[in-house]
Amino acid sequence: MAFVTIRNTGERIEGEAAVRDFLTANNVYYEHWDTDKVPSRLQNVFTLTEADKEAILDSLKDDIERLAQTRGYVKWDVIALSSATPDLDSLLRKFEQVHTHTEDEVRAITAGSGVFIIKGGEDVGYFEVHLTAGDVISVPENQPHFFTLTDERQVVAVRLFIDPSGWVAHPYADPSFEGQS
Ligand SMILES: [Fe+2]
């Protein structure tokens, strides 16, 4: 289950309702899916064939289509990152730059874990959203953020898009961020 830490204060926010309230107040959408629906042979597996990815999408079809309908997503896929991913370190270095997008960034974690670091309002500053299987997050368009893995360094996530071309990272130069990573 997701928890949030606020970088400036070290405050930790736990529990589904408290996490959702905090994220909502910071324009970040959050919900939780039952990832037990994923076929057991694909749970906690991080090296996936295209057929495996299709099977994961199919098992979560109802949740995906409901979310897609309410928020206007037209396309979805599965991304898997682990030590088996070629050049994982350089990929992570690329991910770990603060950036924005012209559409929201949606990720439903289905295995492993990951962290979104997001810029909140002036009074909040950067906060970390720690996600595990079942956590679904949408970072709004134009909100500075980046993604990284946790110490386990493996994740599987469903991505949903309004327009695939929207998933272009625009670097966000933020002097207030320097030295905080
Ligand atoms: Fe992003």
Backbone and ligand atoms as CSV (ligand in chain L), in Angstrom:
chain,resi,resn,atom,element,x,y,z
A,1,MET,N,N,0.841,-1.204,0.000
A,1,MET,CA,C,0.000,0.000,0.000
A,1,MET,C,C,0.876,1.254,0.000
A,2,ALA,N,N,0.417,2.239,-0.715
A,2,ALA,CA,C,1.231,3.451,-0.891
A,2,ALA,C,C,1.443,4.205,0.424
A,3,PHE,N,N,2.593,4.833,0.557
A,3,PHE,CA,C,2.775,5.839,1.604
A,3,PHE,C,C,3.523,7.014,0.996
A,4,VAL,N,N,3.413,8.158,1.685
A,4,VAL,CA,C,4.007,9.397,1.185
A,4,VAL,C,C,5.016,9.895,2.208
A,5,THR,N,N,6.158,10.406,1.736
A,5,THR,CA,C,7.030,11.148,2.642
A,5,THR,C,C,7.257,12.541,2.054
A,6,ILE,N,N,7.243,13.538,2.928
A,6,ILE,CA,C,7.463,14.921,2.511
A,6,ILE,C,C,8.931,15.238,2.764
A,7,ARG,N,N,9.648,15.607,1.700
A,7,ARG,CA,C,11.108,15.725,1.814
A,7,ARG,C,C,11.545,16.809,2.785
A,8,ASN,N,N,10.853,17.955,2.796
A,8,ASN,CA,C,11.287,19.070,3.650
A,8,ASN,C,C,11.162,18.765,5.134
A,9,THR,N,N,10.162,18.005,5.512
A,9,THR,CA,C,9.869,17.796,6.930
A,9,THR,C,C,10.116,16.370,7.391
A,10,GLY,N,N,10.224,15.442,6.434
A,10,GLY,CA,C,10.365,14.036,6.807
A,10,GLY,C,C,9.046,13.401,7.233
A,11,GLU,N,N,7.968,14.184,7.210
A,11,GLU,CA,C,6.661,13.652,7.614
A,11,GLU,C,C,6.273,12.473,6.719
A,12,ARG,N,N,5.704,11.440,7.338
A,12,ARG,CA,C,5.271,10.252,6.593
A,12,ARG,C,C,3.758,10.104,6.713
A,13,ILE,N,N,3.097,9.897,5.590
A,13,ILE,CA,C,1.638,9.764,5.566
A,13,ILE,C,C,1.302,8.350,5.131
A,14,GLU,N,N,0.542,7.644,5.966
A,14,GLU,CA,C,0.238,6.236,5.697
A,14,GLU,C,C,-1.260,6.003,5.755
A,15,GLY,N,N,-1.690,4.892,5.209
A,15,GLY,CA,C,-3.105,4.522,5.228
A,15,GLY,C,C,-3.779,5.026,3.964
A,16,GLU,N,N,-4.611,4.193,3.368
A,16,GLU,CA,C,-5.156,4.514,2.053
A,16,GLU,C,C,-5.899,5.855,2.038
A,17,ALA,N,N,-6.729,6.103,3.049
A,17,ALA,CA,C,-7.543,7.327,3.041
A,17,ALA,C,C,-6.658,8.571,3.201
A,18,ALA,N,N,-5.697,8.508,4.125
A,18,ALA,CA,C,-4.827,9.664,4.367
A,18,ALA,C,C,-3.949,9.947,3.149
A,19,VAL,N,N,-3.465,8.868,2.531
A,19,VAL,CA,C,-2.641,9.030,1.325
A,19,VAL,C,C,-3.476,9.653,0.215
A,20,ARG,N,N,-4.700,9.148,0.029
A,20,ARG,CA,C,-5.545,9.678,-1.041
A,20,ARG,C,C,-5.872,11.159,-0.779
A,21,ASP,N,N,-6.159,11.491,0.487
A,21,ASP,CA,C,-6.488,12.890,0.819
A,21,ASP,C,C,-5.308,13.807,0.516
A,22,PHE,N,N,-4.106,13.384,0.932
A,22,PHE,CA,C,-2.921,14.209,0.691
A,22,PHE,C,C,-2.686,14.378,-0.803
A,23,LEU,N,N,-2.761,13.266,-1.546
A,23,LEU,CA,C,-2.489,13.334,-2.989
A,23,LEU,C,C,-3.546,14.171,-3.699
A,24,THR,N,N,-4.796,14.005,-3.322
A,24,THR,CA,C,-5.868,14.798,-3.937
A,24,THR,C,C,-5.607,16.285,-3.720
A,25,ALA,N,N,-5.178,16.635,-2.496
A,25,ALA,CA,C,-4.900,18.052,-2.187
A,25,ALA,C,C,-3.736,18.582,-3.021
A,26,ASN,N,N,-2.909,17.660,-3.527
A,26,ASN,CA,C,-1.766,18.058,-4.362
A,26,ASN,C,C,-1.983,17.700,-5.835
A,27,ASN,N,N,-3.257,17.560,-6.213
A,27,ASN,CA,C,-3.663,17.351,-7.616
A,27,ASN,C,C,-3.241,16.014,-8.201
A,28,VAL,N,N,-2.873,15.072,-7.347
A,28,VAL,CA,C,-2.452,13.752,-7.837
A,28,VAL,C,C,-3.585,12.760,-7.583
A,29,TYR,N,N,-3.995,12.049,-8.640
A,29,TYR,CA,C,-5.074,11.073,-8.511
A,29,TYR,C,C,-4.513,9.761,-7.995
A,30,TYR,N,N,-5.269,9.103,-7.104
A,30,TYR,CA,C,-4.820,7.822,-6.556
A,30,TYR,C,C,-5.994,6.859,-6.427
A,31,GLU,N,N,-5.776,5.601,-6.793
A,31,GLU,CA,C,-6.730,4.557,-6.448
A,31,GLU,C,C,-5.981,3.250,-6.260
A,32,HIS,N,N,-6.693,2.207,-5.848
A,32,HIS,CA,C,-6.040,0.935,-5.558
A,32,HIS,C,C,-6.764,-0.196,-6.275
A,33,TRP,N,N,-5.996,-1.067,-6.937
A,33,TRP,CA,C,-6.563,-2.216,-7.655
A,33,TRP,C,C,-6.180,-3.510,-6.949
A,34,ASP,N,N,-6.997,-4.538,-7.189
A,34,ASP,CA,C,-6.713,-5.870,-6.655
A,34,ASP,C,C,-5.849,-6.627,-7.665
A,35,THR,N,N,-4.538,-6.665,-7.414
A,35,THR,CA,C,-3.633,-7.308,-8.382
A,35,THR,C,C,-3.576,-8.829,-8.209
A,36,ASP,N,N,-4.393,-9.363,-7.263
A,36,ASP,CA,C,-4.520,-10.819,-7.201
A,36,ASP,C,C,-5.214,-11.355,-8.449
A,37,LYS,N,N,-5.841,-10.443,-9.210
A,37,LYS,CA,C,-6.479,-10.848,-10.473
A,37,LYS,C,C,-5.444,-11.260,-11.517
A,38,VAL,N,N,-4.221,-10.780,-11.365
A,38,VAL,CA,C,-3.150,-11.152,-12.303
A,38,VAL,C,C,-2.889,-12.659,-12.141
A,39,PRO,N,N,-2.793,-13.412,-13.254
A,39,PRO,CA,C,-2.539,-14.853,-13.133
A,39,PRO,C,C,-1.344,-15.122,-12.217
A,40,SER,N,N,-1.489,-16.120,-11.348
A,40,SER,CA,C,-0.450,-16.321,-10.324
A,40,SER,C,C,0.922,-16.591,-10.942
A,41,ARG,N,N,0.944,-17.216,-12.122
A,41,ARG,CA,C,2.250,-17.510,-12.752
A,41,ARG,C,C,2.968,-16.216,-13.180
A,42,LEU,N,N,2.209,-15.094,-13.211
A,42,LEU,CA,C,2.813,-13.822,-13.625
A,42,LEU,C,C,2.983,-12.848,-12.469
A,43,GLN,N,N,2.576,-13.256,-11.262
A,43,GLN,CA,C,2.741,-12.364,-10.113
A,43,GLN,C,C,4.199,-12.394,-9.658
A,44,ASN,N,N,4.736,-11.222,-9.373
A,44,ASN,CA,C,6.143,-11.119,-8.960
A,44,ASN,C,C,7.113,-11.691,-9.977
A,45,VAL,N,N,6.754,-11.551,-11.249
A,45,VAL,CA,C,7.644,-11.934,-12.341
A,45,VAL,C,C,8.004,-10.647,-13.081
A,46,PHE,N,N,9.300,-10.464,-13.370
A,46,PHE,CA,C,9.748,-9.171,-13.895
A,46,PHE,C,C,10.359,-9.270,-15.289
A,47,THR,N,N,10.423,-10.496,-15.805
A,47,THR,CA,C,10.850,-10.699,-17.183
A,47,THR,C,C,9.648,-11.258,-17.926
A,48,LEU,N,N,9.049,-10.427,-18.753
A,48,LEU,CA,C,7.747,-10.760,-19.337
A,48,LEU,C,C,7.830,-10.792,-20.852
A,49,THR,N,N,7.190,-11.790,-21.450
A,49,THR,CA,C,7.061,-11.816,-22.912
A,49,THR,C,C,5.903,-10.891,-23.295
A,50,GLU,N,N,5.766,-10.618,-24.587
A,50,GLU,CA,C,4.630,-9.809,-25.051
A,50,GLU,C,C,3.319,-10.495,-24.681
A,51,ALA,N,N,3.287,-11.836,-24.790
A,51,ALA,CA,C,2.067,-12.583,-24.438
A,51,ALA,C,C,1.761,-12.447,-22.944
A,52,ASP,N,N,2.818,-12.464,-22.108
A,52,ASP,CA,C,2.621,-12.275,-20.660
A,52,ASP,C,C,2.016,-10.894,-20.391
A,53,LYS,N,N,2.545,-9.887,-21.085
A,53,LYS,CA,C,2.045,-8.521,-20.882
A,53,LYS,C,C,0.570,-8.430,-21.277
A,54,GLU,N,N,0.221,-9.072,-22.384
A,54,GLU,CA,C,-1.182,-9.088,-22.818
A,54,GLU,C,C,-2.049,-9.775,-21.763
A,55,ALA,N,N,-1.530,-10.863,-21.183
A,55,ALA,CA,C,-2.294,-11.601,-20.170
A,55,ALA,C,C,-2.516,-10.729,-18.926
A,56,ILE,N,N,-1.513,-9.936,-18.563
A,56,ILE,CA,C,-1.665,-9.028,-17.414
A,56,ILE,C,C,-2.727,-7.981,-17.727
A,57,LEU,N,N,-2.655,-7.387,-18.923
A,57,LEU,CA,C,-3.648,-6.376,-19.311
A,57,LEU,C,C,-5.050,-6.985,-19.322
A,58,ASP,N,N,-5.140,-8.218,-19.822
A,58,ASP,CA,C,-6.447,-8.867,-19.905
A,58,ASP,C,C,-7.019,-9.118,-18.503
A,59,SER,N,N,-6.150,-9.519,-17.569
A,59,SER,CA,C,-6.635,-9.828,-16.215
A,59,SER,C,C,-7.137,-8.575,-15.497
A,60,LEU,N,N,-6.636,-7.416,-15.898
A,60,LEU,CA,C,-7.021,-6.155,-15.237
A,60,LEU,C,C,-7.937,-5.303,-16.123
A,61,LYS,N,N,-8.485,-5.966,-17.152
A,61,LYS,CA,C,-9.274,-5.274,-18.174
A,61,LYS,C,C,-10.370,-4.380,-17.577
A,62,ASP,N,N,-11.113,-4.910,-16.605
A,62,ASP,CA,C,-12.244,-4.139,-16.055
A,62,ASP,C,C,-11.754,-2.838,-15.415
A,63,ASP,N,N,-10.693,-2.936,-14.624
A,63,ASP,CA,C,-10.150,-1.735,-13.966
A,63,ASP,C,C,-9.599,-0.756,-14.998
A,64,ILE,N,N,-8.876,-1.295,-15.979
A,64,ILE,CA,C,-8.258,-0.440,-16.998
A,64,ILE,C,C,-9.336,0.293,-17.791
A,65,GLU,N,N,-10.357,-0.446,-18.217
A,65,GLU,CA,C,-11.389,0.186,-19.051
A,65,GLU,C,C,-12.202,1.208,-18.265
A,66,ARG,N,N,-12.438,0.914,-16.987
A,66,ARG,CA,C,-13.180,1.885,-16.157
A,66,ARG,C,C,-12.365,3.180,-16.011
A,67,LEU,N,N,-11.096,3.021,-15.679
A,67,LEU,CA,C,-10.248,4.205,-15.517
A,67,LEU,C,C,-10.112,4.952,-16.842
A,68,ALA,N,N,-9.953,4.176,-17.942
A,68,ALA,CA,C,-9.797,4.792,-19.259
A,68,ALA,C,C,-11.030,5.617,-19.614
A,69,GLN,N,N,-12.204,5.062,-19.304
A,69,GLN,CA,C,-13.440,5.762,-19.630
A,69,GLN,C,C,-13.605,7.042,-18.836
A,70,THR,N,N,-13.288,6.952,-17.543
A,70,THR,CA,C,-13.523,8.133,-16.708
A,70,THR,C,C,-12.505,9.227,-16.992
A,71,ARG,N,N,-11.321,8.856,-17.453
A,71,ARG,CA,C,-10.280,9.864,-17.598
A,71,ARG,C,C,-9.782,10.053,-19.036
A,72,GLY,N,N,-10.363,9.292,-19.987
A,72,GLY,CA,C,-10.091,9.570,-21.404
A,72,GLY,C,C,-8.835,8.942,-21.976
A,73,TYR,N,N,-8.368,7.838,-21.362
A,73,TYR,CA,C,-7.191,7.164,-21.927
A,73,TYR,C,C,-7.631,6.265,-23.069
A,74,VAL,N,N,-6.796,6.182,-24.111
A,74,VAL,CA,C,-7.173,5.410,-25.295
A,74,VAL,C,C,-6.205,4.261,-25.567
A,75,LYS,N,N,-5.100,4.233,-24.833
A,75,LYS,CA,C,-4.061,3.255,-25.146
A,75,LYS,C,C,-3.381,2.856,-23.845
A,76,TRP,N,N,-2.998,1.582,-23.718
A,76,TRP,CA,C,-2.298,1.146,-22.512
A,76,TRP,C,C,-1.320,0.042,-22.847
A,77,ASP,N,N,-0.303,-0.079,-22.002
A,77,ASP,CA,C,0.679,-1.146,-22.181
A,77,ASP,C,C,1.268,-1.512,-20.828
A,78,VAL,N,N,2.224,-2.437,-20.843
A,78,VAL,CA,C,2.877,-2.883,-19.606
A,78,VAL,C,C,4.363,-2.618,-19.752
A,79,ILE,N,N,4.955,-2.072,-18.700
A,79,ILE,CA,C,6.408,-1.875,-18.692
A,79,ILE,C,C,6.981,-2.676,-17.517
A,80,ALA,N,N,8.090,-3.352,-17.772
A,80,ALA,CA,C,8.760,-4.123,-16.720
A,80,ALA,C,C,10.215,-3.677,-16.646
A,81,LEU,N,N,10.676,-3.395,-15.452
A,81,LEU,CA,C,12.073,-3.013,-15.226
A,81,LEU,C,C,12.649,-3.910,-14.137
A,82,SER,N,N,13.854,-4.401,-14.368
A,82,SER,CA,C,14.522,-5.221,-13.358
A,82,SER,C,C,15.994,-5.314,-13.739
A,83,SER,N,N,16.738,-6.094,-12.966
A,83,SER,CA,C,18.163,-6.252,-13.284
A,83,SER,C,C,18.339,-6.899,-14.654
A,84,ALA,N,N,17.262,-7.534,-15.187
A,84,ALA,CA,C,17.341,-8.138,-16.522
A,84,ALA,C,C,17.183,-7.091,-17.631
A,85,THR,N,N,16.794,-5.864,-17.258
A,85,THR,CA,C,16.616,-4.806,-18.260
A,85,THR,C,C,17.987,-4.303,-18.717
A,86,PRO,N,N,18.252,-4.336,-20.029
A,86,PRO,CA,C,19.548,-3.831,-20.485
A,86,PRO,C,C,19.721,-2.363,-20.089
A,87,ASP,N,N,20.906,-2.012,-19.615
A,87,ASP,CA,C,21.211,-0.622,-19.274
A,87,ASP,C,C,20.267,-0.026,-18.239
A,88,LEU,N,N,19.867,-0.819,-17.253
A,88,LEU,CA,C,18.936,-0.319,-16.236
A,88,LEU,C,C,19.458,0.959,-15.566
A,89,ASP,N,N,20.766,0.986,-15.268
A,89,ASP,CA,C,21.307,2.152,-14.572
A,89,ASP,C,C,21.196,3.424,-15.400
A,90,SER,N,N,21.514,3.329,-16.686
A,90,SER,CA,C,21.426,4.552,-17.496
A,90,SER,C,C,19.965,4.939,-17.731
A,91,LEU,N,N,19.089,3.943,-17.807
A,91,LEU,CA,C,17.657,4.222,-17.924
A,91,LEU,C,C,17.164,4.968,-16.676
A,92,LEU,N,N,17.606,4.506,-15.504
A,92,LEU,CA,C,17.182,5.157,-14.256
A,92,LEU,C,C,17.726,6.574,-14.164
A,93,ARG,N,N,18.953,6.767,-14.609
A,93,ARG,CA,C,19.524,8.126,-14.582
A,93,ARG,C,C,18.672,9.056,-15.434
A,94,LYS,N,N,18.184,8.534,-16.548
A,94,LYS,CA,C,17.320,9.322,-17.426
A,94,LYS,C,C,15.998,9.627,-16.719
A,95,PHE,N,N,15.436,8.617,-16.064
A,95,PHE,CA,C,14.160,8.799,-15.360
A,95,PHE,C,C,14.288,9.812,-14.227
A,96,GLU,N,N,15.486,9.845,-13.599
A,96,GLU,CA,C,15.624,10.594,-12.354
A,96,GLU,C,C,15.872,12.086,-12.557
A,97,GLN,N,N,15.529,12.611,-13.735
A,97,GLN,CA,C,15.590,14.054,-13.982
A,97,GLN,C,C,14.182,14.619,-13.774
A,98,VAL,N,N,14.095,15.737,-13.044
A,98,VAL,CA,C,12.777,16.358,-12.869
A,98,VAL,C,C,12.270,16.806,-14.239
A,99,HIS,N,N,11.003,16.468,-14.534
A,99,HIS,CA,C,10.451,16.799,-15.850
A,99,HIS,C,C,8.932,16.947,-15.765
A,100,THR,N,N,8.352,17.370,-16.855
A,100,THR,CA,C,6.889,17.459,-16.958
A,100,THR,C,C,6.452,16.785,-18.255
A,101,HIS,N,N,5.135,16.588,-18.386
A,101,HIS,CA,C,4.554,16.074,-19.628
A,101,HIS,C,C,3.350,16.930,-19.988
A,102,THR,N,N,2.925,16.800,-21.241
A,102,THR,CA,C,1.744,17.550,-21.664
A,102,THR,C,C,0.463,16.754,-21.438
A,103,GLU,N,N,0.560,15.519,-20.943
A,103,GLU,CA,C,-0.626,14.811,-20.458
A,103,GLU,C,C,-0.269,14.171,-19.125
A,104,ASP,N,N,-1.301,13.702,-18.414
A,104,ASP,CA,C,-0.980,13.126,-17.109
A,104,ASP,C,C,-0.231,11.796,-17.279
A,105,GLU,N,N,0.532,11.450,-16.263
A,105,GLU,CA,C,1.325,10.214,-16.295
A,105,GLU,C,C,0.669,9.216,-15.361
A,106,VAL,N,N,0.128,8.146,-15.934
A,106,VAL,CA,C,-0.627,7.161,-15.164
A,106,VAL,C,C,0.167,5.880,-15.055
A,107,ARG,N,N,0.298,5.374,-13.833
A,107,ARG,CA,C,0.973,4.100,-13.638
A,107,ARG,C,C,0.186,3.291,-12.612
A,108,ALA,N,N,-0.108,2.043,-12.993
A,108,ALA,CA,C,-0.717,1.094,-12.065
A,108,ALA,C,C,0.334,0.034,-11.793
A,109,ILE,N,N,0.831,-0.011,-10.576
A,109,ILE,CA,C,1.896,-0.962,-10.249
A,109,ILE,C,C,1.263,-2.349,-10.074
A,110,THR,N,N,1.788,-3.340,-10.789
A,110,THR,CA,C,1.230,-4.689,-10.660
A,110,THR,C,C,2.205,-5.652,-9.984
A,111,ALA,N,N,3.472,-5.280,-9.873
A,111,ALA,CA,C,4.452,-6.087,-9.135
A,111,ALA,C,C,5.638,-5.202,-8.791
A,112,GLY,N,N,6.339,-5.571,-7.720
A,112,GLY,CA,C,7.509,-4.786,-7.328
A,112,GLY,C,C,7.100,-3.462,-6.715
A,113,SER,N,N,7.951,-2.448,-6.890
A,113,SER,CA,C,7.686,-1.168,-6.249
A,113,SER,C,C,8.403,-0.053,-6.993
A,114,GLY,N,N,7.945,1.169,-6.748
A,114,GLY,CA,C,8.567,2.329,-7.368
A,114,GLY,C,C,8.217,3.575,-6.588
A,115,VAL,N,N,8.902,4.671,-6.894
A,115,VAL,CA,C,8.681,5.923,-6.170
A,115,VAL,C,C,8.515,7.057,-7.168
A,116,PHE,N,N,7.444,7.807,-7.045
A,116,PHE,CA,C,7.316,9.062,-7.761
A,116,PHE,C,C,7.708,10.188,-6.818
A,117,ILE,N,N,8.600,11.053,-7.273
A,117,ILE,CA,C,8.950,12.254,-6.512
A,117,ILE,C,C,8.283,13.410,-7.251
A,118,ILE,N,N,7.411,14.129,-6.553
A,118,ILE,CA,C,6.522,15.092,-7.206
A,118,ILE,C,C,6.640,16.437,-6.506
A,119,LYS,N,N,6.586,17.508,-7.283
A,119,LYS,CA,C,6.626,18.846,-6.700
A,119,LYS,C,C,5.211,19.269,-6.322
A,120,GLY,N,N,4.996,19.478,-5.030
A,120,GLY,CA,C,3.705,19.966,-4.552
A,120,GLY,C,C,3.713,21.486,-4.498
A,121,GLY,N,N,2.765,22.034,-3.773
A,121,GLY,CA,C,2.672,23.492,-3.624
A,121,GLY,C,C,3.838,24.052,-2.818
A,122,GLU,N,N,3.943,25.396,-2.784
A,122,GLU,CA,C,5.032,26.085,-2.067
A,122,GLU,C,C,5.191,25.573,-0.636
A,123,ASP,N,N,4.071,25.352,0.045
A,123,ASP,CA,C,4.111,24.967,1.456
A,123,ASP,C,C,4.506,23.502,1.645
A,124,VAL,N,N,4.445,22.711,0.593
A,124,VAL,CA,C,4.741,21.282,0.701
A,124,VAL,C,C,6.121,20.965,0.138
A,125,GLY,N,N,6.427,21.483,-1.024
A,125,GLY,CA,C,7.680,21.153,-1.698
A,125,GLY,C,C,7.611,19.758,-2.294
A,126,TYR,N,N,8.759,19.143,-2.480
A,126,TYR,CA,C,8.782,17.818,-3.093
A,126,TYR,C,C,8.330,16.762,-2.093
A,127,PHE,N,N,7.492,15.837,-2.588
A,127,PHE,CA,C,7.093,14.698,-1.764
A,127,PHE,C,C,7.278,13.416,-2.557
A,128,GLU,N,N,7.488,12.311,-1.823
A,128,GLU,CA,C,7.724,11.008,-2.451
A,128,GLU,C,C,6.491,10.138,-2.263
A,129,VAL,N,N,6.044,9.528,-3.344
A,129,VAL,CA,C,4.931,8.577,-3.253
A,129,VAL,C,C,5.497,7.187,-3.501
A,130,HIS,N,N,5.539,6.392,-2.461
A,130,HIS,CA,C,6.095,5.034,-2.538
A,130,HIS,C,C,4.971,4.072,-2.886
A,131,LEU,N,N,5.149,3.354,-3.987
A,131,LEU,CA,C,4.061,2.546,-4.536
A,131,LEU,C,C,4.429,1.077,-4.580
A,132,THR,N,N,3.463,0.228,-4.253
A,132,THR,CA,C,3.641,-1.219,-4.412
A,132,THR,C,C,2.453,-1.765,-5.204
A,133,ALA,N,N,2.412,-3.083,-5.392
A,133,ALA,CA,C,1.394,-3.697,-6.260
A,133,ALA,C,C,-0.009,-3.262,-5.858
A,134,GLY,N,N,-0.777,-2.839,-6.840
A,134,GLY,CA,C,-2.154,-2.402,-6.617
A,134,GLY,C,C,-2.298,-0.892,-6.595
A,135,ASP,N,N,-1.210,-0.180,-6.346
A,135,ASP,CA,C,-1.285,1.287,-6.292
A,135,ASP,C,C,-1.351,1.871,-7.700
A,136,VAL,N,N,-2.299,2.781,-7.879
A,136,VAL,CA,C,-2.514,3.421,-9.177
A,136,VAL,C,C,-2.421,4.931,-8.964
A,137,ILE,N,N,-1.583,5.589,-9.761
A,137,ILE,CA,C,-1.339,7.013,-9.557
A,137,ILE,C,C,-1.425,7.732,-10.893
A,138,SER,N,N,-1.877,8.971,-10.846
A,138,SER,CA,C,-1.845,9.806,-12.047
A,138,SER,C,C,-1.271,11.169,-11.664
A,139,VAL,N,N,-0.104,11.458,-12.211
A,139,VAL,CA,C,0.551,12.756,-11.990
A,139,VAL,C,C,0.039,13.698,-13.074
A,140,PRO,N,N,-0.548,14.847,-12.697
A,140,PRO,CA,C,-1.160,15.703,-13.717
A,140,PRO,C,C,-0.163,16.276,-14.713
A,141,GLU,N,N,-0.688,16.647,-15.884
A,141,GLU,CA,C,0.145,17.309,-16.885
A,141,GLU,C,C,0.773,18.552,-16.273
A,142,ASN,N,N,1.995,18.828,-16.684
A,142,ASN,CA,C,2.746,20.029,-16.288
A,142,ASN,C,C,3.151,20.060,-14.813
A,143,GLN,N,N,2.945,18.971,-14.064
A,143,GLN,CA,C,3.406,18.957,-12.670
A,143,GLN,C,C,4.789,18.294,-12.613
A,144,PRO,N,N,5.810,19.054,-12.165
A,144,PRO,CA,C,7.172,18.510,-12.168
A,144,PRO,C,C,7.292,17.252,-11.296
A,145,HIS,N,N,8.000,16.267,-11.785
A,145,HIS,CA,C,8.120,14.982,-11.075
A,145,HIS,C,C,9.246,14.160,-11.692
A,146,PHE,N,N,9.606,13.094,-11.022
A,146,PHE,CA,C,10.384,12.034,-11.653
A,146,PHE,C,C,10.078,10.714,-10.969
A,147,PHE,N,N,10.538,9.624,-11.593
A,147,PHE,CA,C,10.256,8.273,-11.098
A,147,PHE,C,C,11.561,7.556,-10.839
A,148,THR,N,N,11.588,6.755,-9.808
A,148,THR,CA,C,12.745,5.893,-9.616
A,148,THR,C,C,12.305,4.585,-8.977
A,149,LEU,N,N,13.215,3.632,-8.922
A,149,LEU,CA,C,12.911,2.351,-8.291
A,149,LEU,C,C,13.295,2.410,-6.819
A,150,THR,N,N,12.850,1.418,-6.057
A,150,THR,CA,C,13.268,1.283,-4.665
A,150,THR,C,C,14.496,0.366,-4.645
A,151,ASP,N,N,14.942,0.014,-3.448
A,151,ASP,CA,C,16.144,-0.820,-3.338
A,151,ASP,C,C,15.978,-2.184,-4.016
A,152,GLU,N,N,14.741,-2.653,-4.130
A,152,GLU,CA,C,14.571,-3.965,-4.795
A,152,GLU,C,C,14.803,-3.873,-6.305
A,153,ARG,N,N,14.757,-2.649,-6.823
A,153,ARG,CA,C,15.080,-2.387,-8.233
A,153,ARG,C,C,14.304,-3.269,-9.220
A,154,GLN,N,N,13.008,-3.406,-8.958
A,154,GLN,CA,C,12.192,-4.113,-9.949
A,154,GLN,C,C,10.741,-3.661,-9.841
A,155,VAL,N,N,10.116,-3.532,-10.989
A,155,VAL,CA,C,8.723,-3.082,-11.022
A,155,VAL,C,C,8.065,-3.569,-12.310
A,156,VAL,N,N,6.763,-3.826,-12.218
A,156,VAL,CA,C,5.927,-4.004,-13.403
A,156,VAL,C,C,4.773,-3.026,-13.252
A,157,ALA,N,N,4.464,-2.286,-14.311
A,157,ALA,CA,C,3.399,-1.292,-14.228
A,157,ALA,C,C,2.629,-1.231,-15.536
A,158,VAL,N,N,1.330,-0.983,-15.392
A,158,VAL,CA,C,0.501,-0.668,-16.552
A,158,VAL,C,C,0.572,0.840,-16.753
A,159,ARG,N,N,0.765,1.275,-18.000
A,159,ARG,CA,C,0.774,2.698,-18.337
A,159,ARG,C,C,-0.457,2.977,-19.200
A,160,LEU,N,N,-1.117,4.073,-18.932
A,160,LEU,CA,C,-2.274,4.462,-19.756
A,160,LEU,C,C,-2.008,5.829,-20.355
A,161,PHE,N,N,-2.434,5.999,-21.611
A,161,PHE,CA,C,-2.135,7.231,-22.334
A,161,PHE,C,C,-3.386,7.815,-22.990
A,162,ILE,N,N,-3.443,9.116,-23.031
A,162,ILE,CA,C,-4.443,9.797,-23.855
A,162,ILE,C,C,-3.898,9.863,-25.280
A,163,ASP,N,N,-2.620,10.201,-25.382
A,163,ASP,CA,C,-1.964,10.296,-26.689
A,163,ASP,C,C,-0.528,9.833,-26.470
A,164,PRO,N,N,-0.111,8.771,-27.140
A,164,PRO,CA,C,1.247,8.275,-26.887
A,164,PRO,C,C,2.307,9.356,-27.042
A,165,SER,N,N,2.064,10.331,-27.906
A,165,SER,CA,C,3.065,11.388,-28.081
A,165,SER,C,C,3.127,12.300,-26.857
A,166,GLY,N,N,2.128,12.182,-25.963
A,166,GLY,CA,C,2.144,12.996,-24.745
A,166,GLY,C,C,3.230,12.562,-23.782
A,167,TRP,N,N,3.717,11.328,-23.972
A,167,TRP,CA,C,4.711,10.842,-23.025
A,167,TRP,C,C,6.115,11.228,-23.470
A,168,VAL,N,N,6.298,12.502,-23.620
A,168,VAL,CA,C,7.602,13.059,-23.937
A,168,VAL,C,C,8.004,13.837,-22.685
A,169,ALA,N,N,9.188,13.561,-22.182
A,169,ALA,CA,C,9.629,14.258,-20.973
A,169,ALA,C,C,10.197,15.624,-21.333
A,170,HIS,N,N,9.687,16.664,-20.696
A,170,HIS,CA,C,10.228,18.003,-20.869
A,170,HIS,C,C,11.028,18.336,-19.611
A,171,PRO,N,N,12.339,18.541,-19.738
A,171,PRO,CA,C,13.143,18.824,-18.551
A,171,PRO,C,C,12.611,20.042,-17.804
A,172,TYR,N,N,12.682,19.995,-16.486
A,172,TYR,CA,C,12.177,21.079,-15.652
A,172,TYR,C,C,13.329,21.521,-14.757
A,173,ALA,N,N,13.902,22.669,-15.076
A,173,ALA,CA,C,15.024,23.172,-14.285
A,173,ALA,C,C,14.479,23.826,-13.024
A,174,ASP,N,N,14.860,23.298,-11.871
A,174,ASP,CA,C,14.308,23.810,-10.614
A,174,ASP,C,C,15.433,24.015,-9.612
A,175,PRO,N,N,15.910,25.257,-9.429
A,175,PRO,CA,C,17.008,25.494,-8.498
A,175,PRO,C,C,16.695,25.015,-7.101
A,176,SER,N,N,15.422,25.057,-6.714
A,176,SER,CA,C,15.062,24.660,-5.346
A,176,SER,C,C,15.249,23.158,-5.141
A,177,PHE,N,N,15.392,22.427,-6.254
A,177,PHE,CA,C,15.524,20.984,-6.125
A,177,PHE,C,C,16.964,20.563,-5.904
A,178,GLU,N,N,17.915,21.396,-6.342
A,178,GLU,CA,C,19.332,21.008,-6.297
A,178,GLU,C,C,19.729,20.561,-4.885
A,179,GLY,N,N,20.456,19.469,-4.831
A,179,GLY,CA,C,20.984,19.007,-3.555
A,179,GLY,C,C,19.991,18.216,-2.723
A,180,GLN,N,N,18.760,18.083,-3.205
A,180,GLN,CA,C,17.785,17.337,-2.416
A,180,GLN,C,C,17.729,15.869,-2.796
A,181,SER,N,N,18.312,15.514,-3.929
A,181,SER,CA,C,18.130,14.131,-4.376
A,181,SER,C,C,19.083,13.198,-3.650
L,1,LIG,FE,FE,7.228,11.441,-16.126
